[in-house]
Structure formats: structure tokens, C-alpha cells
């Protein structure tokens, strides 16, 4: 807004203290997201984040009481951005390959690893644990919005996705599936490539009994990973030992 006196236009009115604080917080959160993605939660330094945002370290502490509070603010920003998108068609959206080498994927992978660090750290602090749990509890809504968007997109094409579960319930299952797949990828596993992950999401959205051929494809893809194969073999050995013991009784 500008003011005019005697035909002379003055400079724009200064922004309010509240708006200035909001802009400072947004700049710090943006710089922090990049820092956490690059250096991890424990490796990120508040003075470097402040410098990257163009402020002093005191400006950071005037908005965030600790690095943990700042990380929670970054999580909030990410969740807000996801929910503002209004959902996406899960049949059309290809999942991110966290093993890719491009700069954007490296940033996504870096922040995902920082999140795992933070969750492990927060699990030992009761107050932080509840804050993290509250934010993780929003994931079914985020994925549920994607389910609703997918169902609507399919309906427009004359394909009804019927299910006894609500969009948020399917969203909770998708969240567990997608986040679990991400944890495998971050650990270096390639058992679930983007195509297989997308196929799995499609099964949750449009449930039906898999054919024998489909099951064989899934088994072969999953069993490529030696860690999973070793774990399954170990489970089978334990099961057989239990069967033998029961027969002996």
C-alpha cells in the first residue's frame, strides 16, 4: 500500500511486524529443509542455516527454540504442501525412485534420511515423540486425498473403484506401504522398483485376487533382494522346526 500527499507518492508502507516475522520463518524453514537434506538432522548447524537464510543465528532462535522445533516446522511445511495439492491420480503418478542419481531425488532422499534420524532421536523424548506422532498421524489424510482424487479420475472415465474401505482407510494402508518401501530403498534395497511399487498401490486401490502368473512375478521381484530372501528362508526354517516339534508331541 502507498500513500500520497500533495501529489507526491511516498514509499510503500513498511510491512507489519507479524508479516516480517512470517517471512523470516518461511526463509529459515526453506534454508533448513535444504540443510537437513544435505547434512542430515544431526549434521545440520543452526548458524549455517541462519547464514543461508540471510539472518543472524539470533533471528533463528527468536522464531524456533531449538533445532528440533525447526525440524518439526519443516515437516509441517512439507505436509501443508502435500495437502494443498488436493491429491493426485495414483494410476498416473509414478513413484519416486529413491535410488536415482539426479539432484532432486538426492534432495528427497537426503531429507528422508534426516527424517529417520529425527524420528529415532524423538522416540527417546516423550514430548518430541508425541509431536512426531501427531504429524505422522496426518499421513492417512494425505494419502486419502490421493485415493479420493484417483477414484474421481477413474469415475470420469467410467471405471468405478469399489471398496468396503473409506478413502482414508485405504490411505492409511497406502501410507504404510509407500513409507515402508521408502525405508527399504533408503537402506539400499532394490526389491521394490517404481513400477512394482505402483502396481502394488494399484492392487490396494482396485483389490482382486491375483492370478498365479501375477503372484509369480511379485515373488520373483521381491526375492531379488538377498536380505529379504535370507529373512524369508529363516522364517521358513523356524516354521518347519515348529512343525517338527509339534509332530513329536
ChimeraX commands (.cxc) that place a marker at each C-alpha (Angstrom):
marker #1 position 0.00,0.00,0.00 radius 0.5
marker #1 position 1.29,3.51,-0.83 radius 0.5
marker #1 position 0.30,6.95,0.48 radius 0.5
marker #1 position 0.12,10.21,-1.50 radius 0.5
marker #1 position 0.40,13.72,-0.04 radius 0.5
marker #1 position 0.21,16.78,-2.25 radius 0.5
marker #1 position 0.54,14.68,-5.38 radius 0.5
marker #1 position 3.81,13.15,-4.17 radius 0.5
marker #1 position 3.74,9.40,-3.83 radius 0.5
marker #1 position 5.58,8.12,-0.77 radius 0.5
marker #1 position 7.34,4.82,-0.41 radius 0.5
marker #1 position 5.18,1.75,0.31 radius 0.5
marker #1 position 4.10,1.38,3.91 radius 0.5
marker #1 position 6.50,-0.81,5.87 radius 0.5
marker #1 position 5.36,-4.37,6.40 radius 0.5
marker #1 position 3.93,-5.20,9.77 radius 0.5
marker #1 position 5.97,-6.93,12.43 radius 0.5
marker #1 position 3.79,-10.03,12.04 radius 0.5
marker #1 position 4.37,-10.18,8.27 radius 0.5
marker #1 position 8.10,-9.66,8.75 radius 0.5
marker #1 position 8.23,-12.49,11.28 radius 0.5
marker #1 position 6.27,-14.75,8.92 radius 0.5
marker #1 position 8.69,-14.01,6.08 radius 0.5
marker #1 position 11.65,-14.70,8.37 radius 0.5
marker #1 position 10.19,-18.03,9.45 radius 0.5
marker #1 position 9.47,-19.06,5.87 radius 0.5
marker #1 position 13.01,-18.19,4.77 radius 0.5
marker #1 position 14.55,-20.07,7.69 radius 0.5
marker #1 position 12.34,-23.14,7.08 radius 0.5
marker #1 position 13.31,-23.16,3.40 radius 0.5
marker #1 position 17.01,-22.93,4.22 radius 0.5
marker #1 position 16.64,-25.57,6.94 radius 0.5
marker #1 position 14.99,-28.03,4.54 radius 0.5
marker #1 position 17.99,-27.81,2.21 radius 0.5
marker #1 position 20.45,-28.07,5.11 radius 0.5
marker #1 position 18.77,-31.12,6.65 radius 0.5
marker #1 position 18.62,-32.81,3.24 radius 0.5
marker #1 position 22.31,-32.16,2.65 radius 0.5
marker #1 position 23.80,-32.69,6.12 radius 0.5
marker #1 position 21.22,-34.80,7.98 radius 0.5
marker #1 position 19.46,-33.86,11.19 radius 0.5
marker #1 position 22.45,-34.23,13.48 radius 0.5
marker #1 position 24.89,-32.70,11.00 radius 0.5
marker #1 position 22.87,-29.55,10.28 radius 0.5
marker #1 position 24.00,-26.40,12.15 radius 0.5
marker #1 position 21.71,-23.54,13.08 radius 0.5
marker #1 position 24.35,-20.88,12.37 radius 0.5
marker #1 position 24.80,-22.21,8.83 radius 0.5
marker #1 position 21.03,-22.36,8.33 radius 0.5
marker #1 position 20.74,-18.74,9.53 radius 0.5
marker #1 position 23.51,-17.64,7.16 radius 0.5
marker #1 position 21.89,-19.41,4.22 radius 0.5
marker #1 position 18.57,-17.71,5.02 radius 0.5
marker #1 position 20.26,-14.31,5.27 radius 0.5
marker #1 position 19.75,-13.81,9.00 radius 0.5
marker #1 position 21.70,-14.00,12.23 radius 0.5
marker #1 position 21.59,-17.05,14.49 radius 0.5
marker #1 position 19.61,-14.90,16.94 radius 0.5
marker #1 position 16.87,-14.46,14.34 radius 0.5
marker #1 position 16.56,-18.24,14.14 radius 0.5
marker #1 position 16.28,-18.61,17.91 radius 0.5
marker #1 position 13.71,-15.80,18.08 radius 0.5
marker #1 position 11.45,-17.99,15.93 radius 0.5
marker #1 position 12.46,-21.50,16.94 radius 0.5
marker #1 position 13.55,-22.55,20.40 radius 0.5
marker #1 position 15.66,-25.48,19.17 radius 0.5
marker #1 position 16.80,-27.42,16.13 radius 0.5
marker #1 position 14.11,-29.99,16.91 radius 0.5
marker #1 position 11.39,-27.33,16.76 radius 0.5
marker #1 position 12.80,-26.13,13.45 radius 0.5
marker #1 position 12.73,-29.66,12.03 radius 0.5
marker #1 position 9.10,-30.02,13.10 radius 0.5
marker #1 position 8.35,-26.76,11.27 radius 0.5
marker #1 position 9.93,-28.19,8.10 radius 0.5
marker #1 position 7.79,-31.32,8.50 radius 0.5
marker #1 position 4.71,-29.08,8.84 radius 0.5
marker #1 position 5.63,-27.21,5.66 radius 0.5
marker #1 position 6.04,-30.47,3.74 radius 0.5
marker #1 position 2.70,-31.79,4.98 radius 0.5
marker #1 position 0.95,-28.50,4.14 radius 0.5
marker #1 position 2.35,-28.61,0.60 radius 0.5
marker #1 position 1.20,-32.21,0.15 radius 0.5
marker #1 position -2.32,-31.48,1.40 radius 0.5
marker #1 position -2.59,-28.26,-0.61 radius 0.5
marker #1 position -2.10,-30.28,-3.79 radius 0.5
marker #1 position -5.56,-31.79,-3.39 radius 0.5
marker #1 position -4.45,-35.33,-4.15 radius 0.5
marker #1 position -3.15,-36.99,-7.29 radius 0.5
marker #1 position -4.13,-39.90,-9.52 radius 0.5
marker #1 position -2.15,-42.86,-8.21 radius 0.5
marker #1 position -2.56,-44.71,-11.51 radius 0.5
marker #1 position -0.89,-41.83,-13.35 radius 0.5
marker #1 position 1.76,-40.77,-10.82 radius 0.5
marker #1 position 4.99,-42.76,-10.98 radius 0.5
marker #1 position 6.56,-43.23,-7.53 radius 0.5
marker #1 position 9.94,-41.59,-6.94 radius 0.5
marker #1 position 12.93,-43.88,-7.44 radius 0.5
marker #1 position 14.97,-43.05,-4.34 radius 0.5
marker #1 position 17.99,-44.78,-5.87 radius 0.5
marker #1 position 18.13,-42.35,-8.82 radius 0.5
marker #1 position 21.14,-40.03,-9.14 radius 0.5
marker #1 position 19.54,-36.71,-10.15 radius 0.5
marker #1 position 19.74,-33.63,-7.91 radius 0.5
marker #1 position 16.03,-33.51,-7.00 radius 0.5
marker #1 position 15.96,-37.17,-5.96 radius 0.5
marker #1 position 19.15,-36.69,-3.96 radius 0.5
marker #1 position 17.43,-33.88,-2.04 radius 0.5
marker #1 position 14.31,-36.01,-1.42 radius 0.5
marker #1 position 16.46,-38.94,-0.31 radius 0.5
marker #1 position 18.55,-36.71,1.93 radius 0.5
marker #1 position 15.57,-35.27,3.76 radius 0.5
marker #1 position 14.01,-38.73,4.09 radius 0.5
marker #1 position 17.20,-39.95,5.78 radius 0.5
marker #1 position 17.21,-36.87,8.02 radius 0.5
marker #1 position 13.61,-37.69,8.97 radius 0.5
marker #1 position 14.62,-41.20,10.01 radius 0.5
marker #1 position 17.38,-39.67,12.15 radius 0.5
marker #1 position 14.94,-37.27,13.76 radius 0.5
marker #1 position 12.27,-39.91,14.40 radius 0.5
marker #1 position 14.85,-42.14,16.13 radius 0.5
marker #1 position 16.04,-39.17,18.20 radius 0.5
marker #1 position 12.50,-38.06,19.08 radius 0.5
marker #1 position 11.50,-41.59,20.13 radius 0.5
marker #1 position 13.64,-41.13,23.26 radius 0.5
marker #1 position 11.95,-37.86,24.22 radius 0.5
marker #1 position 8.31,-38.09,25.33 radius 0.5
marker #1 position 7.36,-34.55,24.30 radius 0.5
marker #1 position 9.01,-34.82,20.89 radius 0.5
marker #1 position 7.61,-38.31,20.34 radius 0.5
marker #1 position 4.05,-37.02,20.70 radius 0.5
marker #1 position 4.75,-34.16,18.28 radius 0.5
marker #1 position 6.13,-36.55,15.67 radius 0.5
marker #1 position 3.25,-38.98,16.20 radius 0.5
marker #1 position 0.73,-36.18,15.62 radius 0.5
marker #1 position 2.32,-35.31,12.29 radius 0.5
marker #1 position 2.73,-38.92,11.17 radius 0.5
marker #1 position -0.95,-39.34,12.02 radius 0.5
marker #1 position -1.77,-36.92,9.19 radius 0.5
marker #1 position -0.33,-39.25,6.54 radius 0.5
marker #1 position -3.58,-41.22,6.08 radius 0.5
marker #1 position -5.28,-37.91,5.22 radius 0.5
marker #1 position -2.58,-37.03,2.69 radius 0.5
marker #1 position -2.76,-40.42,1.01 radius 0.5
marker #1 position -6.54,-40.49,1.48 radius 0.5
marker #1 position -6.79,-37.31,-0.61 radius 0.5
marker #1 position -4.85,-39.14,-3.32 radius 0.5
marker #1 position -7.28,-42.06,-3.10 radius 0.5
marker #1 position -10.26,-39.71,-3.48 radius 0.5
marker #1 position -8.62,-37.99,-6.47 radius 0.5
marker #1 position -7.87,-41.37,-8.05 radius 0.5
marker #1 position -11.41,-42.64,-7.54 radius 0.5
marker #1 position -12.80,-39.42,-9.04 radius 0.5
marker #1 position -10.47,-39.60,-12.05 radius 0.5
marker #1 position -11.40,-43.23,-12.69 radius 0.5
marker #1 position -15.12,-42.45,-12.32 radius 0.5
marker #1 position -14.84,-39.76,-15.00 radius 0.5
marker #1 position -13.51,-42.45,-17.32 radius 0.5
marker #1 position -16.33,-44.81,-16.46 radius 0.5
marker #1 position -14.24,-47.05,-14.19 radius 0.5
marker #1 position -15.63,-47.45,-10.67 radius 0.5
marker #1 position -13.14,-48.33,-7.93 radius 0.5
marker #1 position -15.37,-50.04,-5.39 radius 0.5
marker #1 position -14.09,-50.90,-1.94 radius 0.5
marker #1 position -15.53,-51.57,1.51 radius 0.5
marker #1 position -12.88,-49.27,2.98 radius 0.5
marker #1 position -13.07,-45.49,3.13 radius 0.5
marker #1 position -10.58,-43.34,1.24 radius 0.5
marker #1 position -8.75,-42.54,4.49 radius 0.5
marker #1 position -8.56,-46.22,5.46 radius 0.5
marker #1 position -7.06,-47.10,2.09 radius 0.5
marker #1 position -4.85,-44.04,2.53 radius 0.5
marker #1 position -3.53,-45.47,5.80 radius 0.5
marker #1 position -2.65,-48.74,4.04 radius 0.5
marker #1 position -1.00,-46.85,1.18 radius 0.5
marker #1 position 0.98,-44.75,3.66 radius 0.5
marker #1 position 2.29,-47.88,5.38 radius 0.5
marker #1 position 3.11,-49.49,2.03 radius 0.5
marker #1 position 4.75,-46.43,0.48 radius 0.5
marker #1 position 6.70,-45.40,3.58 radius 0.5
marker #1 position 7.84,-48.98,4.15 radius 0.5
marker #1 position 9.02,-49.20,0.55 radius 0.5
marker #1 position 10.87,-45.91,1.03 radius 0.5
marker #1 position 12.64,-47.33,4.11 radius 0.5
marker #1 position 13.75,-50.34,2.06 radius 0.5
marker #1 position 15.05,-48.09,-0.72 radius 0.5
marker #1 position 16.90,-45.85,1.74 radius 0.5
marker #1 position 18.59,-48.96,3.13 radius 0.5
marker #1 position 19.83,-49.78,-0.38 radius 0.5
marker #1 position 17.28,-52.40,-1.36 radius 0.5
marker #1 position 16.04,-52.50,-4.95 radius 0.5
marker #1 position 13.38,-55.14,-4.28 radius 0.5
marker #1 position 10.60,-52.64,-4.93 radius 0.5
marker #1 position 11.34,-50.63,-8.06 radius 0.5
marker #1 position 8.91,-47.80,-9.00 radius 0.5
marker #1 position 6.96,-50.00,-11.42 radius 0.5
marker #1 position 6.38,-52.73,-8.84 radius 0.5
marker #1 position 5.53,-50.16,-6.18 radius 0.5
marker #1 position 2.97,-48.55,-8.48 radius 0.5
marker #1 position 1.50,-51.98,-9.24 radius 0.5
marker #1 position 1.19,-52.63,-5.51 radius 0.5
marker #1 position -0.61,-49.34,-4.98 radius 0.5
marker #1 position -2.96,-50.23,-7.81 radius 0.5
marker #1 position -3.78,-53.53,-6.08 radius 0.5
marker #1 position -4.76,-51.63,-2.94 radius 0.5
marker #1 position -6.91,-49.26,-4.95 radius 0.5
marker #1 position -8.55,-51.94,-7.06 radius 0.5
marker #1 position -8.42,-55.13,-4.98 radius 0.5
marker #1 position -8.92,-58.50,-6.62 radius 0.5
marker #1 position -7.36,-61.92,-6.33 radius 0.5
marker #1 position -4.01,-62.11,-8.06 radius 0.5
marker #1 position -3.61,-64.70,-10.76 radius 0.5
marker #1 position -0.92,-67.36,-10.39 radius 0.5
marker #1 position 1.12,-65.57,-13.08 radius 0.5
marker #1 position 0.89,-62.25,-11.22 radius 0.5
marker #1 position 1.91,-63.88,-7.95 radius 0.5
marker #1 position 4.94,-65.44,-9.62 radius 0.5
marker #1 position 6.04,-62.04,-10.93 radius 0.5
marker #1 position 5.69,-60.48,-7.47 radius 0.5
marker #1 position 7.62,-63.33,-5.83 radius 0.5
marker #1 position 10.46,-63.12,-8.33 radius 0.5
marker #1 position 10.75,-59.33,-7.97 radius 0.5
marker #1 position 10.75,-59.41,-4.16 radius 0.5
marker #1 position 13.14,-62.37,-3.93 radius 0.5
marker #1 position 15.78,-60.46,-5.88 radius 0.5
marker #1 position 16.75,-58.76,-2.64 radius 0.5
marker #1 position 19.19,-61.02,-0.71 radius 0.5
marker #1 position 18.27,-59.55,2.68 radius 0.5
marker #1 position 14.57,-60.32,2.17 radius 0.5
marker #1 position 15.37,-63.74,0.76 radius 0.5
marker #1 position 17.56,-64.58,3.77 radius 0.5
marker #1 position 14.85,-63.40,6.18 radius 0.5
marker #1 position 12.17,-65.47,4.45 radius 0.5
marker #1 position 14.38,-68.54,4.47 radius 0.5
marker #1 position 14.98,-68.03,8.19 radius 0.5
marker #1 position 11.24,-67.76,8.84 radius 0.5
marker #1 position 10.65,-70.98,6.90 radius 0.5
marker #1 position 13.32,-72.81,8.92 radius 0.5
marker #1 position 11.70,-71.67,12.19 radius 0.5
marker #1 position 8.26,-72.69,10.93 radius 0.5
marker #1 position 9.45,-76.17,9.94 radius 0.5
marker #1 position 11.18,-76.59,13.28 radius 0.5
marker #1 position 7.94,-75.72,14.99 radius 0.5
marker #1 position 6.01,-78.20,12.85 radius 0.5
marker #1 position 8.53,-80.93,13.69 radius 0.5
marker #1 position 8.28,-80.18,17.39 radius 0.5
marker #1 position 4.50,-80.27,17.27 radius 0.5
marker #1 position 4.56,-83.61,15.47 radius 0.5
marker #1 position 6.90,-85.02,18.12 radius 0.5
marker #1 position 4.49,-84.03,20.87 radius 0.5
marker link #1:1,2 radius 0.2
marker link #1:2,3 radius 0.2
marker link #1:3,4 radius 0.2
marker link #1:4,5 radius 0.2
marker link #1:5,6 radius 0.2
marker link #1:6,7 radius 0.2
marker link #1:7,8 radius 0.2
marker link #1:8,9 radius 0.2
marker link #1:9,10 radius 0.2
marker link #1:10,11 radius 0.2
marker link #1:11,12 radius 0.2
marker link #1:12,13 radius 0.2
marker link #1:13,14 radius 0.2
marker link #1:14,15 radius 0.2
marker link #1:15,16 radius 0.2
marker link #1:16,17 radius 0.2
marker link #1:17,18 radius 0.2
marker link #1:18,19 radius 0.2
marker link #1:19,20 radius 0.2
marker link #1:20,21 radius 0.2
marker link #1:21,22 radius 0.2
marker link #1:22,23 radius 0.2
marker link #1:23,24 radius 0.2
marker link #1:24,25 radius 0.2
marker link #1:25,26 radius 0.2
marker link #1:26,27 radius 0.2
marker link #1:27,28 radius 0.2
marker link #1:28,29 radius 0.2
marker link #1:29,30 radius 0.2
marker link #1:30,31 radius 0.2
marker link #1:31,32 radius 0.2
marker link #1:32,33 radius 0.2
marker link #1:33,34 radius 0.2
marker link #1:34,35 radius 0.2
marker link #1:35,36 radius 0.2
marker link #1:36,37 radius 0.2
marker link #1:37,38 radius 0.2
marker link #1:38,39 radius 0.2
marker link #1:39,40 radius 0.2
marker link #1:40,41 radius 0.2
marker link #1:41,42 radius 0.2
marker link #1:42,43 radius 0.2
marker link #1:43,44 radius 0.2
marker link #1:44,45 radius 0.2
marker link #1:45,46 radius 0.2
marker link #1:46,47 radius 0.2
marker link #1:47,48 radius 0.2
marker link #1:48,49 radius 0.2
marker link #1:49,50 radius 0.2
marker link #1:50,51 radius 0.2
marker link #1:51,52 radius 0.2
marker link #1:52,53 radius 0.2
marker link #1:53,54 radius 0.2
marker link #1:54,55 radius 0.2
marker link #1:55,56 radius 0.2
marker link #1:56,57 radius 0.2
marker link #1:57,58 radius 0.2
marker link #1:58,59 radius 0.2
marker link #1:59,60 radius 0.2
marker link #1:60,61 radius 0.2
marker link #1:61,62 radius 0.2
marker link #1:62,63 radius 0.2
marker link #1:63,64 radius 0.2
marker link #1:64,65 radius 0.2
marker link #1:65,66 radius 0.2
marker link #1:66,67 radius 0.2
marker link #1:67,68 radius 0.2
marker link #1:68,69 radius 0.2
marker link #1:69,70 radius 0.2
marker link #1:70,71 radius 0.2
marker link #1:71,72 radius 0.2
marker link #1:72,73 radius 0.2
marker link #1:73,74 radius 0.2
marker link #1:74,75 radius 0.2
marker link #1:75,76 radius 0.2
marker link #1:76,77 radius 0.2
marker link #1:77,78 radius 0.2
marker link #1:78,79 radius 0.2
marker link #1:79,80 radius 0.2
marker link #1:80,81 radius 0.2
marker link #1:81,82 radius 0.2
marker link #1:82,83 radius 0.2
marker link #1:83,84 radius 0.2
marker link #1:84,85 radius 0.2
marker link #1:85,86 radius 0.2
marker link #1:86,87 radius 0.2
marker link #1:87,88 radius 0.2
marker link #1:88,89 radius 0.2
marker link #1:89,90 radius 0.2
marker link #1:90,91 radius 0.2
marker link #1:91,92 radius 0.2
marker link #1:92,93 radius 0.2
marker link #1:93,94 radius 0.2
marker link #1:94,95 radius 0.2
marker link #1:95,96 radius 0.2
marker link #1:96,97 radius 0.2
marker link #1:97,98 radius 0.2
marker link #1:98,99 radius 0.2
marker link #1:99,100 radius 0.2
marker link #1:100,101 radius 0.2
marker link #1:101,102 radius 0.2
marker link #1:102,103 radius 0.2
marker link #1:103,104 radius 0.2
marker link #1:104,105 radius 0.2
marker link #1:105,106 radius 0.2
marker link #1:106,107 radius 0.2
marker link #1:107,108 radius 0.2
marker link #1:108,109 radius 0.2
marker link #1:109,110 radius 0.2
marker link #1:110,111 radius 0.2
marker link #1:111,112 radius 0.2
marker link #1:112,113 radius 0.2
marker link #1:113,114 radius 0.2
marker link #1:114,115 radius 0.2
marker link #1:115,116 radius 0.2
marker link #1:116,117 radius 0.2
marker link #1:117,118 radius 0.2
marker link #1:118,119 radius 0.2
marker link #1:119,120 radius 0.2
marker link #1:120,121 radius 0.2
marker link #1:121,122 radius 0.2
marker link #1:122,123 radius 0.2
marker link #1:123,124 radius 0.2
marker link #1:124,125 radius 0.2
marker link #1:125,126 radius 0.2
marker link #1:126,127 radius 0.2
marker link #1:127,128 radius 0.2
marker link #1:128,129 radius 0.2
marker link #1:129,130 radius 0.2
marker link #1:130,131 radius 0.2
marker link #1:131,132 radius 0.2
marker link #1:132,133 radius 0.2
marker link #1:133,134 radius 0.2
marker link #1:134,135 radius 0.2
marker link #1:135,136 radius 0.2
marker link #1:136,137 radius 0.2
marker link #1:137,138 radius 0.2
marker link #1:138,139 radius 0.2
marker link #1:139,140 radius 0.2
marker link #1:140,141 radius 0.2
marker link #1:141,142 radius 0.2
marker link #1:142,143 radius 0.2
marker link #1:143,144 radius 0.2
marker link #1:144,145 radius 0.2
marker link #1:145,146 radius 0.2
marker link #1:146,147 radius 0.2
marker link #1:147,148 radius 0.2
marker link #1:148,149 radius 0.2
marker link #1:149,150 radius 0.2
marker link #1:150,151 radius 0.2
marker link #1:151,152 radius 0.2
marker link #1:152,153 radius 0.2
marker link #1:153,154 radius 0.2
marker link #1:154,155 radius 0.2
marker link #1:155,156 radius 0.2
marker link #1:156,157 radius 0.2
marker link #1:157,158 radius 0.2
marker link #1:158,159 radius 0.2
marker link #1:159,160 radius 0.2
marker link #1:160,161 radius 0.2
marker link #1:161,162 radius 0.2
marker link #1:162,163 radius 0.2
marker link #1:163,164 radius 0.2
marker link #1:164,165 radius 0.2
marker link #1:165,166 radius 0.2
marker link #1:166,167 radius 0.2
marker link #1:167,168 radius 0.2
marker link #1:168,169 radius 0.2
marker link #1:169,170 radius 0.2
marker link #1:170,171 radius 0.2
marker link #1:171,172 radius 0.2
marker link #1:172,173 radius 0.2
marker link #1:173,174 radius 0.2
marker link #1:174,175 radius 0.2
marker link #1:175,176 radius 0.2
marker link #1:176,177 radius 0.2
marker link #1:177,178 radius 0.2
marker link #1:178,179 radius 0.2
marker link #1:179,180 radius 0.2
marker link #1:180,181 radius 0.2
marker link #1:181,182 radius 0.2
marker link #1:182,183 radius 0.2
marker link #1:183,184 radius 0.2
marker link #1:184,185 radius 0.2
marker link #1:185,186 radius 0.2
marker link #1:186,187 radius 0.2
marker link #1:187,188 radius 0.2
marker link #1:188,189 radius 0.2
marker link #1:189,190 radius 0.2
marker link #1:190,191 radius 0.2
marker link #1:191,192 radius 0.2
marker link #1:192,193 radius 0.2
marker link #1:193,194 radius 0.2
marker link #1:194,195 radius 0.2
marker link #1:195,196 radius 0.2
marker link #1:196,197 radius 0.2
marker link #1:197,198 radius 0.2
marker link #1:198,199 radius 0.2
marker link #1:199,200 radius 0.2
marker link #1:200,201 radius 0.2
marker link #1:201,202 radius 0.2
marker link #1:202,203 radius 0.2
marker link #1:203,204 radius 0.2
marker link #1:204,205 radius 0.2
marker link #1:205,206 radius 0.2
marker link #1:206,207 radius 0.2
marker link #1:207,208 radius 0.2
marker link #1:208,209 radius 0.2
marker link #1:209,210 radius 0.2
marker link #1:210,211 radius 0.2
marker link #1:211,212 radius 0.2
marker link #1:212,213 radius 0.2
marker link #1:213,214 radius 0.2
marker link #1:214,215 radius 0.2
marker link #1:215,216 radius 0.2
marker link #1:216,217 radius 0.2
marker link #1:217,218 radius 0.2
marker link #1:218,219 radius 0.2
marker link #1:219,220 radius 0.2
marker link #1:220,221 radius 0.2
marker link #1:221,222 radius 0.2
marker link #1:222,223 radius 0.2
marker link #1:223,224 radius 0.2
marker link #1:224,225 radius 0.2
marker link #1:225,226 radius 0.2
marker link #1:226,227 radius 0.2
marker link #1:227,228 radius 0.2
marker link #1:228,229 radius 0.2
marker link #1:229,230 radius 0.2
marker link #1:230,231 radius 0.2
marker link #1:231,232 radius 0.2
marker link #1:232,233 radius 0.2
marker link #1:233,234 radius 0.2
marker link #1:234,235 radius 0.2
marker link #1:235,236 radius 0.2
marker link #1:236,237 radius 0.2
marker link #1:237,238 radius 0.2
marker link #1:238,239 radius 0.2
marker link #1:239,240 radius 0.2
marker link #1:240,241 radius 0.2
marker link #1:241,242 radius 0.2
marker link #1:242,243 radius 0.2
marker link #1:243,244 radius 0.2
marker link #1:244,245 radius 0.2
marker link #1:245,246 radius 0.2
marker link #1:246,247 radius 0.2
marker link #1:247,248 radius 0.2
marker link #1:248,249 radius 0.2
view
